[in-house]
């Protein structure tokens, strides 16, 4: 297990007192805390090297361009991709919108074909496909995750000769269930080789070692702010085969090759998809965040999160006034959802914050379809990262007992 006390020192927010208590931050699935190292890297770029990239030839512009492209290389190496396969976006949401819109406008998906998504998805991997289906008259098929739990064999029965695109999360942002993505992609390839596979890695890339060559997805998306990076920066990985085929999502400066009054031709990868001035601050911060994660080791982070998740489930199961959602077994990682019987999740969250300085998430977690599968409108959600430790869970358990004692 990681020496989390050491990592706590990197995050100034963890030195804060909330109502007289040390902050215990268990809302990492929403966003991770900011480390001083990441913000120092952003500050250094902003104060001393800031300029627009890929345009001017002066010293600051050259430095900014190098830092931006170094960040791209850092991201590419992190997931074993090529540099030109890495597109910087605002986040996983924009990445999925880009893929969906571009596949449709490029007519790679035809009206008689189907897009398969699941009821496990958060809205960022649900609504874009639903709306693209409506706009372009393409059927969207929904895999129903019974009781919010993914079943591998059941899922495969949803694939038909009409399936053209599969878009699926690698880890549920509500239950923390890990979907066996590599095995799933291998099976899908055996059924049909021409299905385009999109993986939402928003909750997996920060916690699990990721290798896109081994995974064999056609697209993978993730966000910087869920892995210690700044907000407003995300990544779209795409195989060159598809990135070269699909139309740009945004049009404007820098993404062009030649513009005349008759027509416009577009830049090479990855710039074809990065119209306008990019978020260089965000890219620099994300690169520093990845450096921190690599120094720790993604396998170590995976094992640390797993130990905490298993311990949390074990301890929560002892509280007979809780309803815990999801598989509640070895297939969960970093996220657990539950409800205190008869008490609204917002009340639980508020009391934990006020009485013990414990920050959890309450609500539908931008995933209303899975809420429907679970038969609830909202849940309490706890989620872990490198600076959490078993002691945080012990304090949570004490807090939940107090909430139950007060409000039952």
Secondary structure, 3 states (H helix, E strand, C coil): CCCHHHHHCCCHHHHCEECCEECEECECCCCCCCCHHHHHHHHHHHHHCCCCCCCCCCHHHHHHHHHHHHHHHHHHHHHCCCHHHEEEECCHHHHHHHHHHHHHHCCCCCCCCEEEEECCCCHHHCHHHHHHHHHHCCEEEEECCHHHCCCHHHHHCCCCCCEEEEEEECECCCCCEECCHHHHHHHHHHHCCCCEEEEECCCCCCCCCCCHHHHCCCEEEEEHHHCCCCCCCEEEEECHHHHCCCCCCCCCCCCEEEECCCCEEECCCCHHHCCCCCCHHHHHHHHHHHHHHHHHCHHHHHHHHHHHHHHHHHHHHCCCCEEEECCCCCCECCEEEEEECCCCHHHHHHHHHHHHCEECEEECCCCHHHHHHHCCCCEEEEECCCCCCHHHHHHHHHHHHHHHHHHC
